[in-house]
Amino acid sequence: MDISTVQGPGSRAAESTMPSMNIGDRSSFVRTLQQTLAEKGHNPSSNIDGIFGAETLKAVRSYQLVNGISNPNGNFYGTAGPQTLGSLGFEHTRGPVSAASLQTSAPPLTMTAGRTETAPSASMDADALLTSAQRYLGTPYVWGGTTTSGMDCSGFVQKVMKEHGVELPRTTAQMWAASEPVSSPQKGDLVFFETRSGPSHVGIYMGGDKFIHAGASTGVTETDMNNPYWSERYLGAKRPDTA
């Protein structure tokens, strides 16, 4: 997992891999949280300053109540922890996507009925890869998770690919930067989406305009690429180095 620095008032900066934010925290990631909450109607646009203060606490609590994540009697009411952040579409990475990760772009996806998909490389059997991926169907979503107890999107993709000898970096942004763009996805290629700033969700293309991924609200599932939510957020397809 990525390590980021979060600093509270009157305290020294502390490095942590724990995916949670509380009142008093100050960081660029808090700013991203505020922006995301504002987009969903739970935070005023004037309150995007990177400081987890009273307005941000109110926004987090509002989002948690509406989405059934916590309640006034809950232990984590007002804490932006794994469940809240996962529901908002965040991965385990604790910071905004870097500009460097966006230098290579992929062309828009064009769906073609009856297209013949083949394995992305002779060194990897795409059908076997997808069979492995489908073994995890129903696995719950856990932010930062990489096991059958729970996975996030990049943890799922990394695990499946590793089972077939393909080593990938841990985060979606890193996978995006480390893979080669393709004009249209074939079975076994990676498909990327922008659920917040930059490449922030990844899945494996299955053919037939479907992909398999670990969704924050669904766990590991198969989804149609033409689903309005995903088609509007689609960034492109890329192919990892399978040599």
Secondary structure as GFF3:
##gff-version 3
##sequence-region A 1 243
A	DSSP	beta_strand	4	6	.	.	.	ID=ss1
A	DSSP	beta_strand	14	16	.	.	.	ID=ss2
A	DSSP	alpha_helix	28	39	.	.	.	ID=ss3
A	DSSP	alpha_helix	54	66	.	.	.	ID=ss4
A	DSSP	alpha_helix	82	87	.	.	.	ID=ss5
A	DSSP	three_ten_helix	99	102	.	.	.	ID=ss6
A	DSSP	alpha_helix	126	134	.	.	.	ID=ss7
A	DSSP	beta_strand	146	147	.	.	.	ID=ss8
A	DSSP	beta_strand	150	151	.	.	.	ID=ss9
A	DSSP	alpha_helix	153	162	.	.	.	ID=ss10
A	DSSP	alpha_helix	172	178	.	.	.	ID=ss11
A	DSSP	beta_strand	180	182	.	.	.	ID=ss12
A	DSSP	beta_strand	190	193	.	.	.	ID=ss13
A	DSSP	beta_strand	201	207	.	.	.	ID=ss14
A	DSSP	beta_strand	210	215	.	.	.	ID=ss15
A	DSSP	beta_strand	219	224	.	.	.	ID=ss16
A	DSSP	alpha_helix	228	233	.	.	.	ID=ss17
A	DSSP	beta_strand	234	239	.	.	.	ID=ss18
###
